[in-house]
Amino acid sequence: MKKKIKIYLFNPYPSIGGVDTTIFKFINSLDLNRIEVEYLSLRRVKYFKNKKITYTKINSKSTFLSFFKILKIIKKDNHDNKIFFSIQYFVNVWSILFIKLILGIKIFVYDVNHLNELNYYKDFNEFIKKKIIKFLVKILYKYADIVAGNSKELATNLQKYTNRRVYTLYNPCFDLIKFKRRKYNSKNKINILNISRFETQKDHLTLLKAINNSKIKHRINLLLVGYGSKLKEIKNYIYINKIRAKLFLRERKISKFYRQSDLYICSSLYEGLPTTMVEAASYCLPIISSNFKSGCNEILSNGKSGHIFKIRDFRKLSQYIEEFYNHPNKFYSKEKLCRKNLELFSIKKNTKLFNFLIQKLF
């Protein structure tokens, strides 16, 4: 029997990471016996696959150009109800233009980074591109049927910028873990963990500079888990400055890293809401984080349940690392408060809200 509802999910560049984990949990929470899902992407989906979902690879050189082929796919579809779900600003603006305004199909756009993302660029071309996208966000988002962001701060700021309602739909990343951690004893060697893509956004250099400038540099073991274009730069800094660090590339099973670490550090310039920080708190790890927008203050309760430093301030970060080394109990007191706040990001609560929002479009 043909299913009456069809959802197109467009994620151009699937990979290992928080965004793809979030997509997987949201889509798998749907009644896939009643709803047909087609996952559209520009490269092959290798991870988080489900046999009940159709995966279609679009052969295109860019996200923008791919929409001309997506239009043809959807025009051939004769389902009674069609919904288009897309993620991130650079995809969402074209989704609204092509799918909503041209085809008239209901659309749900979801953002996983704060608008600040569009203020960072590596060259003039990217500067122009991001200025255009930010302008299009302002004029096109009002036409989307549903807009949601993965943190309250992101949703509030985006709502103010676009002058329309934006739902807060957190990453469904918290699941209660029965785990009793052996507390770190002061002045032992510290195992510091960071899990993130090796890209400019994650600002690994601030973390590396903090360790390099620390009085206890020789007492620190750094674990970096990720992949990305800045790998060579990170390796060079580690080698030149003789930092004790191990790099793990494209790891899918990361629970072992949380279990063997003493402290989690996030040094990002911007985020939406980092899943790894919630996971670190689930494993009873004290957290030090930059004050990126957005999600940091929601996870760490404005500094009541973790330590926060200004973005790029490696000296303050270095100071916090030394404080943990000498007086870890202060950090564990905050870590206990952080765990009490994690229900906000529960899988059950947020997948339920996702289903509610999807059903509003039927």
C-alpha positions in Angstrom: 0.0 0.0 0.0 1.3 3.4 -1.0 2.1 5.8 1.9 0.2 9.1 1.7 2.9 11.2 3.3 6.3 11.9 1.9 9.2 13.7 3.6 12.2 14.9 1.6 15.2 15.4 3.8 18.0 17.4 2.2 21.5 17.3 3.9 24.0 18.0 1.1 27.1 16.9 2.9 26.5 14.0 5.3 29.4 13.0 7.6 30.2 11.8 11.1 29.1 14.5 13.5 26.5 16.0 15.7 24.3 17.2 12.8 24.1 13.8 11.3 23.4 12.2 14.6 20.6 14.6 15.2 19.1 13.9 11.8 19.2 10.2 12.4 17.4 10.5 15.8 14.7 12.8 14.4 13.9 10.8 11.3 14.0 7.4 13.1 11.5 8.8 15.6 8.9 9.1 12.8 6.4 6.3 12.1 8.2 5.0 9.0 5.4 2.5 8.3 3.1 5.5 7.6 5.6 8.1 6.4 7.9 7.7 3.4 11.3 9.4 3.8 13.7 10.2 1.0 17.2 11.4 2.1 18.7 13.7 -0.6 22.5 14.5 -0.5 25.4 15.5 -2.8 27.6 12.7 -1.5 26.8 9.1 -0.5 25.5 8.6 3.0 27.8 6.2 4.8 26.7 6.4 8.4 23.5 6.3 10.4 21.5 4.5 7.7 18.0 3.0 8.0 16.7 0.4 5.5 13.2 2.0 5.6 14.6 5.2 4.2 15.4 5.9 0.5 18.8 7.5 -0.2 19.2 9.5 -3.3 22.6 11.0 -4.3 22.2 14.2 -6.4 25.0 14.7 -8.9 25.7 18.4 -8.7 28.7 20.7 -8.1 26.9 22.9 -5.6 24.0 23.1 -3.2 22.4 25.8 -5.3 22.6 24.0 -8.6 21.3 20.7 -7.0 17.9 22.3 -6.5 17.2 22.3 -10.3 17.5 18.5 -10.1 15.5 18.3 -6.9 12.7 20.2 -8.5 12.5 17.5 -11.2 12.4 14.7 -8.6 9.6 16.3 -6.6 7.5 17.2 -9.7 7.3 13.5 -10.6 6.0 12.7 -7.1 2.3 12.2 -6.8 2.0 11.8 -3.0 -1.0 13.5 -1.4 1.1 15.3 1.3 4.7 16.3 0.7 7.1 18.0 3.2 10.6 19.3 2.6 13.0 19.3 5.6 16.4 21.0 5.3 19.2 22.0 7.6 21.5 25.0 7.8 21.3 28.5 6.4 23.1 27.9 3.2 20.6 25.1 2.3 17.5 26.6 3.9 17.4 29.8 1.9 17.4 27.9 -1.4 14.9 25.4 0.0 12.4 28.2 0.7 13.0 29.8 -2.7 12.8 26.7 -4.9 10.6 24.3 -2.9 8.2 26.6 -1.1 7.9 29.6 -3.4 8.1 27.8 -6.8 6.5 24.4 -6.0 4.3 25.5 -3.1 5.3 22.5 -0.9 5.3 22.8 2.9 8.7 23.3 4.3 10.5 22.9 7.6 13.9 24.5 8.0 16.2 23.8 10.9 19.3 25.7 11.9 22.2 24.2 13.9 24.5 27.2 14.2 23.9 30.6 15.5 23.6 33.5 13.0 27.2 34.5 14.1 28.4 31.7 11.8 27.7 34.1 8.9 30.1 36.7 10.4 33.1 34.4 10.0 34.9 34.0 6.7 38.3 33.0 5.3 38.5 35.2 2.2 36.6 37.9 0.2 34.6 35.3 -1.8 33.3 33.7 1.4 32.6 37.1 2.9 30.3 38.0 -0.1 28.7 34.6 -0.1 27.8 34.8 3.6 26.5 38.4 3.4 24.2 37.2 0.6 23.0 34.2 2.6 22.4 36.4 5.7 20.4 38.8 3.6 18.3 36.0 2.1 17.7 34.6 5.6 16.1 37.9 6.6 13.8 38.2 3.5 13.0 34.5 2.9 12.6 32.8 6.3 9.1 34.4 6.7 7.8 32.1 3.9 8.8 28.9 5.6 6.0 26.9 7.3 8.2 26.0 10.3 11.5 27.4 11.4 13.4 25.9 14.4 16.8 26.2 16.0 18.7 23.9 18.2 19.2 26.2 21.1 17.0 28.9 22.8 19.6 31.6 22.2 19.8 30.7 18.5 16.0 30.6 18.2 15.5 33.9 20.1 18.1 35.8 18.0 16.9 34.3 14.7 13.3 35.1 15.6 14.3 38.8 16.2 16.3 38.9 13.0 13.6 37.4 10.8 10.6 38.8 12.6 8.8 35.4 12.7 8.3 32.6 15.1 11.3 30.2 15.6 10.8 27.1 17.7 13.5 25.8 20.1 14.2 22.2 19.1 17.2 20.9 21.0 19.5 18.2 19.8 18.0 15.0 21.1 21.3 13.9 22.6 20.8 13.1 26.3 20.1 9.6 27.4 20.7 8.6 31.0 24.0 6.7 31.4 24.7 4.6 34.4 28.3 5.5 34.9 30.3 6.1 38.1 33.4 8.2 37.4 36.6 7.9 39.5 37.3 11.5 40.4 40.5 13.2 39.4 42.9 13.7 42.3 44.7 17.0 42.3 48.2 17.3 40.8 47.9 14.0 38.9 48.4 14.0 35.1 45.2 15.4 33.4 43.6 13.7 30.4 41.9 16.5 28.5 39.4 15.7 25.8 38.1 17.7 22.8 35.8 16.1 20.2 35.1 18.2 17.1 35.9 18.7 13.4 39.3 20.1 12.7 38.1 23.3 11.2 38.5 27.0 11.9 35.1 27.1 13.7 36.3 24.8 16.4 39.4 26.9 17.1 41.8 24.2 18.3 44.7 26.7 18.3 43.2 28.4 21.4 43.2 25.1 23.2 46.7 24.2 22.1 48.0 27.7 23.0 46.5 27.4 26.5 48.3 24.1 27.1 51.5 25.4 25.6 51.5 28.4 27.9 50.5 26.5 31.0 52.9 25.9 33.9 51.7 22.3 34.0 52.1 21.6 30.3 54.2 18.5 31.1 51.3 17.1 33.3 48.7 17.3 30.5 47.7 14.5 28.0 45.5 15.9 25.3 43.0 13.7 23.3 41.7 15.2 20.1 39.0 13.3 18.3 37.8 14.5 14.9 38.7 15.1 11.2 39.0 18.1 8.9 41.0 20.5 6.8 43.1 21.9 9.8 44.6 18.5 10.7 48.0 19.4 9.3 48.1 22.8 11.1 47.1 21.1 14.4 49.7 18.4 14.0 52.4 21.0 13.2 51.6 23.1 16.3 51.7 20.0 18.5 55.0 18.8 17.0 56.8 22.2 17.2 55.7 23.0 20.7 56.1 19.4 22.0 52.6 19.0 23.4 51.6 15.6 24.7 48.7 14.9 22.4 47.0 12.0 20.6 44.8 12.4 17.6 42.0 10.0 16.6 40.5 10.4 13.2 36.9 9.6 12.1 36.0 7.6 15.2 32.4 6.4 15.4 32.4 4.9 18.8 33.5 7.8 21.1 32.1 6.7 24.5 35.6 5.2 25.4 37.1 8.7 25.1 34.7 10.2 27.6 35.4 7.3 30.0 39.1 7.7 30.0 39.2 11.5 30.3 39.2 13.9 33.3 38.2 17.2 31.7 36.3 18.3 28.6 37.2 21.5 26.8 35.3 23.2 24.0 37.1 26.2 22.4 34.6 26.9 19.5 34.1 30.3 17.9 30.4 29.6 17.2 28.0 26.7 17.5 24.3 25.9 17.6 24.3 23.5 20.6 27.3 21.1 20.7 26.2 17.5 21.3 29.6 16.6 22.6 29.3 18.9 25.6 26.0 17.3 26.6 27.6 13.9 26.1 30.6 14.9 28.2 28.3 16.0 31.0 26.4 12.7 30.7 29.7 11.0 31.5 30.3 13.2 34.6 33.1 15.2 33.0 33.7 18.8 34.3 33.5 21.2 31.3 35.4 24.3 30.4 34.0 26.2 27.4 34.4 29.3 25.3 31.5 31.7 25.4 30.4 30.9 21.8 27.0 31.7 20.5 24.9 29.6 21.1 24.1 26.8 23.5 27.1 27.2 25.9 25.1 29.2 28.5 22.1 26.8 28.2 24.3 23.7 28.9 26.4 25.4 31.6 23.7 27.6 33.1 25.6 30.8 32.5 28.6 29.5 34.3 26.9 28.0 37.3 27.5 24.5 36.1 30.8 24.9 34.2 33.6 27.3 33.6 33.4 29.8 30.7 36.1 31.9 29.0 35.9 34.5 26.2 36.5 33.1 22.7 40.2 33.0 21.8 41.3 33.9 25.4 43.9 31.1 25.7 45.4 32.7 28.8 42.1 32.5 30.8 41.7 28.9 29.5 45.2 28.1 30.7 44.4 29.5 34.1 41.3 27.3 34.3 43.3 24.2 33.4 45.7 25.0 36.2 42.9 25.6 38.6 41.5 22.1 37.8 44.9 20.6 38.3 45.2 22.2 41.8 41.6 22.3 43.0 39.4 19.9 41.0 36.6 19.8 43.6 35.3 23.2 42.5 34.9 21.8 39.0 33.1 18.7 40.3 30.6 20.8 42.2 29.6 22.5 39.0 29.6 19.2 37.1 26.9 17.9 39.4 24.7 20.9 38.7 25.3 20.4 34.9 24.0 16.9 35.0 20.7 18.1 36.7 20.1 20.3 33.6 20.5 17.6 31.0 16.9 16.6 30.8 16.4 19.7 28.6 18.2 17.8 25.8 16.5 14.4 26.3 16.0 12.2 23.3 12.4 11.5 24.2 11.4 15.1 24.8 12.9 16.5 21.7 11.9 13.8 19.2 8.4 14.2 20.5 8.5 17.9 19.7 9.9 17.1 16.3 7.0 14.8 15.5 4.5 17.4 16.8 6.0 20.0 14.4 5.9 17.6 11.5 2.3 16.7 12.2 1.4 20.4 12.0 2.3 20.2 8.3 0.0 17.3 7.4 
